[in-house]
């Protein structure tokens, strides 16, 4: 009798196991859906702890808002000379991570290297259309979340949305919310200090030497320059009615003859070389003869270093409107900005490379 019972039990066990094998397979990990900056609906694992950030400025945005321990690789362009990238100065160990592609605005993502490091999600600024992002996702089998700096990276809404999205995807929104709130507070502070300054009390100002796909001299400027707009400065280049990068005729600067000139230190040597060859031109500018030529630290390296740009704004404000910024020490403010956004004060290291804030004598 016991032998028959054993056979029956064995038979029933076989039936149960067969039935179990016919049940639909359930994903081991829960999936959640996020909407990226292109409006794409992207499913990702609920528990993300391996990420990469590729494309101009993507790693910087991630460092501002995310847990750097989750990074499993970075682009080659992020390594090497990092002096103009405060986010790398603050996190030197990132340079030791595996390389996930060349990087740079003219290169495409490296599908094989991305797959090799096996991230849970790829944050990308490479893509301006959904089909390209979908292709990267299809070819790697890894969810792709597109971020964006938008048209106004200093105080742009796309930057805020990107930072908050990073926080939501990685499951820790506190840091992202902190950075977004800090940037918003700085914007409000700058607005409050300068919005009521009467137009006749605003000196005319020009910025030259701005980098745009390489270094340029005095003729490289911007209309509707974000750093000037943040403090309602009288930017003479706005007369071009252009927005963004513009190369002016050098004679036009003589016509404008602004009271103040700021030189981006990324183009400083080109301006200085031009001065040596054409001192008469520069001596015809009242900003030069009156000693009102000042530096600003370069902030565009593989997209915008928002921290450095913000530090520059406070320095420019202090220079143009000393009474409105009488409580501001630009060096201390710069370190506060770096400390808040990156966890470490970096002004001295930036100044070692670029000369920091100060008056410029082109004839030295």
C-alpha positions in Angstrom: 0.0 0.0 0.0 2.8 2.4 0.9 4.4 1.8 -2.5 1.2 2.7 -4.3 0.9 5.9 -2.3 4.5 6.8 -3.1 3.8 6.4 -6.8 0.6 8.5 -6.6 2.5 11.3 -4.8 5.3 11.2 -7.3 2.7 11.4 -10.1 1.0 14.4 -8.5 4.4 16.2 -8.0 5.1 15.8 -11.7 1.7 17.3 -12.6 2.3 20.3 -10.2 5.8 21.0 -11.7 4.5 20.8 -15.2 1.7 23.3 -14.3 4.2 25.6 -12.7 6.3 25.6 -15.9 3.3 26.6 -17.9 2.7 29.8 -15.8 3.7 33.1 -17.5 7.2 34.3 -16.5 7.2 37.4 -14.2 10.0 40.0 -14.5 12.5 39.8 -11.7 12.6 43.6 -11.4 9.8 46.1 -11.2 9.7 48.6 -14.0 8.7 52.3 -13.7 8.0 54.8 -16.5 9.5 58.3 -16.8 9.0 61.0 -19.4 12.3 62.5 -20.6 13.1 65.9 -22.0 12.0 64.8 -25.5 8.6 63.7 -24.2 9.6 60.0 -24.6 8.0 57.5 -22.2 10.9 55.3 -21.0 10.6 52.2 -18.8 13.5 51.7 -16.4 14.2 49.4 -13.4 12.7 50.7 -10.2 16.0 50.2 -8.5 18.7 52.1 -10.4 22.3 52.0 -9.1 24.4 51.8 -12.3 24.4 54.7 -14.7 26.3 56.5 -17.4 25.9 60.1 -18.6 27.0 60.8 -22.2 26.9 63.9 -24.4 27.8 67.5 -23.9 27.1 68.5 -20.3 25.3 65.2 -19.3 27.9 64.1 -16.8 28.0 67.6 -15.2 24.2 67.6 -14.8 24.4 64.1 -13.3 27.2 65.2 -10.8 25.0 68.1 -9.7 22.0 66.0 -9.0 22.9 62.3 -8.7 24.9 59.9 -6.7 28.4 59.7 -8.3 28.9 56.2 -6.7 26.4 55.0 -9.3 28.5 56.0 -12.3 30.1 53.0 -14.0 31.9 54.8 -16.9 32.5 58.2 -18.5 33.5 59.5 -22.0 37.1 59.9 -23.0 36.6 63.6 -23.5 35.9 64.0 -19.8 39.4 62.7 -18.9 42.8 64.4 -19.4 42.9 68.1 -18.8 39.9 68.8 -16.5 41.0 72.3 -15.4 37.9 73.9 -17.0 35.5 71.3 -15.6 34.8 72.0 -11.9 32.7 68.8 -11.7 35.7 66.8 -12.5 38.0 68.8 -10.2 35.6 68.0 -7.4 35.4 64.3 -8.3 38.9 63.2 -9.6 38.2 59.5 -9.1 35.7 59.6 -12.0 38.7 59.8 -14.4 39.5 56.2 -13.4 36.2 54.8 -14.5 36.0 52.8 -17.7 35.7 54.7 -21.0 32.3 54.4 -22.6 33.2 56.2 -25.9 35.1 59.2 -27.2 32.5 61.8 -26.4 32.5 65.3 -27.9 29.7 67.0 -29.8 30.8 65.5 -33.2 31.0 61.9 -32.1 28.3 59.3 -31.8 27.7 57.0 -28.8 29.8 53.9 -28.7 27.2 51.1 -28.5 29.6 48.3 -27.6 31.4 50.1 -24.8 28.1 51.2 -23.3 26.8 47.6 -23.2 30.1 46.4 -21.7 29.7 48.5 -18.5 26.1 47.4 -18.2 24.3 50.4 -16.8 20.7 50.3 -15.7 20.1 53.6 -17.5 21.9 55.9 -20.0 21.4 59.7 -19.4 22.1 61.4 -22.7 22.3 65.0 -24.1 23.3 63.8 -27.6 19.8 63.6 -29.0 17.5 66.3 -30.2 15.0 63.9 -31.8 13.2 60.9 -30.3 14.2 58.5 -33.2 17.9 58.8 -32.5 17.4 58.2 -28.7 15.1 55.2 -29.6 17.9 53.8 -31.8 20.5 54.0 -29.1 18.0 52.3 -26.7 17.2 49.6 -29.2 20.8 48.9 -30.1 22.1 48.7 -26.6 19.0 47.3 -24.9 19.5 49.9 -22.2 16.9 52.5 -21.3 17.9 56.0 -22.5 16.8 59.1 -20.7 17.4 62.3 -22.7 18.4 65.4 -20.8 18.7 69.0 -22.1 20.2 72.4 -21.2 17.7 74.1 -23.4 18.3 77.6 -24.9 19.2 79.3 -21.6 21.4 77.0 -19.5 22.1 79.5 -16.7 18.5 79.8 -15.6 16.7 77.6 -18.0 13.7 75.4 -17.1 15.1 72.5 -19.1 18.1 72.4 -16.8 15.8 72.3 -13.7 13.6 69.5 -15.3 16.7 67.5 -16.2 18.1 67.8 -12.6 14.9 66.8 -11.0 14.5 63.9 -13.5 17.9 62.6 -12.6 16.8 62.6 -8.9 13.6 60.7 -9.6 15.3 58.1 -11.8 18.0 57.4 -9.3 15.5 57.4 -6.4 17.0 60.3 -4.4 15.5 63.6 -5.2 16.9 65.6 -2.2 20.1 66.6 -3.9 18.4 67.6 -7.2 15.8 69.6 -5.3 18.6 71.3 -3.3 20.5 72.4 -6.5 17.3 73.6 -8.3 16.3 75.6 -5.2 19.8 77.1 -4.9 19.8 78.2 -8.5 16.3 79.7 -8.2 17.3 81.6 -5.1 20.4 83.0 -6.8 18.2 84.1 -9.7 15.8 85.9 -7.4 18.7 87.5 -5.5 20.3 88.9 -8.7 16.9 90.1 -9.9 16.1 91.9 -6.6 19.5 93.6 -6.6 19.3 95.0 -10.1 15.8 95.2 -11.4 15.1 98.8 -10.1 18.4 100.3 -11.1 17.5 103.2 -13.4 18.7 102.9 -17.0 20.8 106.1 -16.8 22.8 104.6 -13.9 23.7 101.4 -15.9 27.1 101.7 -17.6 27.4 100.3 -21.1 29.3 96.9 -21.1 30.7 94.5 -23.6 32.1 90.9 -23.3 34.8 89.7 -25.7 36.9 86.6 -26.1 33.9 84.2 -25.7 34.6 80.6 -26.8 32.4 79.2 -29.5 33.7 76.0 -31.1 37.1 77.1 -30.1 38.9 80.2 -28.7 38.3 83.6 -30.2 39.5 87.2 -29.6 37.9 90.5 -28.8 35.4 90.3 -31.6 33.6 87.2 -30.2 30.6 88.2 -28.1 26.9 87.4 -27.6 23.7 89.3 -28.0 21.2 88.7 -25.2 24.1 87.5 -23.1 22.7 85.4 -20.3 25.2 86.7 -17.7 24.4 90.3 -18.5 20.7 89.7 -18.8 20.6 88.1 -15.2 21.6 91.6 -13.8 19.8 93.8 -16.4 23.2 95.1 -17.7 23.3 97.4 -20.7 24.9 95.1 -23.3 26.0 97.1 -26.3 26.0 93.9 -28.4 22.2 93.8 -28.0 22.1 96.4 -30.8 22.9 93.6 -33.2 19.4 92.2 -32.5 21.0 88.7 -32.4 20.7 86.1 -29.7 23.7 84.1 -28.8 27.2 83.9 -30.4 28.1 86.7 -32.8 31.4 87.8 -34.4 31.4 91.5 -34.7 33.5 93.8 -36.9 36.2 95.2 -34.6 35.4 98.7 -35.8 31.9 98.3 -34.4 33.4 98.0 -30.9 35.0 101.4 -31.4 31.6 102.8 -32.4 29.9 101.4 -29.3 32.9 102.3 -27.1 31.5 100.7 -24.0 32.4 102.0 -20.5 33.3 98.5 -19.3 34.7 95.5 -21.1 34.9 91.9 -19.8 37.3 89.4 -21.3 36.6 85.8 -21.1 39.9 84.2 -20.0 39.5 81.4 -22.4 40.2 83.9 -25.2 42.4 86.2 -23.2 45.7 85.3 -24.8 44.3 85.9 -28.3 43.1 89.4 -27.1 46.5 90.1 -25.6 48.3 89.0 -28.8 46.0 91.3 -30.8 46.8 94.2 -28.4 50.5 93.8 -29.1 49.9 94.0 -32.8 47.3 96.7 -32.7 47.8 98.8 -29.5 46.3 101.9 -31.1 43.0 100.2 -31.7 42.7 99.2 -28.0 43.9 102.6 -26.8 41.0 104.1 -28.7 38.6 102.3 -26.4 37.6 104.2 -23.2 37.3 101.0 -21.2 40.9 100.4 -21.9 42.2 103.9 -21.2 40.1 104.2 -18.0 41.2 100.8 -16.6 37.8 99.3 -16.8 38.7 96.0 -18.5 38.0 93.0 -16.3 38.3 89.2 -16.5 35.6 86.5 -16.3 36.3 82.9 -15.8 35.5 80.7 -18.8 32.5 78.5 -18.2 31.9 76.7 -21.5 33.7 73.4 -21.6 31.6 70.6 -23.2 28.6 72.7 -22.5 27.9 75.1 -19.6 29.5 75.0 -16.2 26.5 76.5 -14.4 28.5 77.0 -11.2 31.2 79.1 -12.9 28.7 81.1 -14.9 26.8 81.9 -11.8 30.0 83.0 -10.0 30.9 85.2 -13.0 27.5 86.9 -12.8 28.1 87.9 -9.2 31.5 89.3 -10.0 30.2 91.2 -13.0 27.3 92.6 -10.8 29.8 93.6 -8.2 31.9 95.4 -10.8 29.1 97.3 -12.6 26.9 98.0 -9.5 29.1 98.1 -6.5 26.4 99.6 -4.2 23.9 96.9 -5.1 26.4 94.2 -4.4 28.2 95.9 -1.5 27.7 92.8 0.7 29.1 90.4 -1.8 32.7 89.2 -1.9 33.0 87.6 -5.3 35.7 85.1 -4.3 33.7 83.9 -1.2 30.6 83.8 -3.3 32.3 81.7 -5.9 33.4 79.2 -3.3 29.9 79.1 -1.8 28.5 78.3 -5.2 31.0 75.5 -5.9 30.6 74.2 -2.4 26.8 74.0 -2.7 26.7 72.6 -6.2 29.8 70.3 -6.1 30.6 69.8 -2.4 34.0 71.6 -2.5 35.2 75.2 -2.9 37.2 75.5 -6.1 37.8 79.2 -6.8 41.5 79.0 -6.1 42.0 76.1 -8.4 40.1 77.8 -11.1 42.1 81.0 -10.5 45.4 79.1 -10.8 44.5 78.1 -14.3 42.6 81.2 -15.5 43.7 84.1 -13.4 40.5 84.5 -11.4 38.6 87.7 -11.1 40.3 91.0 -11.5 41.2 94.0 -13.5 43.1 93.4 -16.7 46.0 95.5 -18.1 46.4 94.4 -21.7 49.7 96.1 -22.0 51.4 94.1 -19.2 
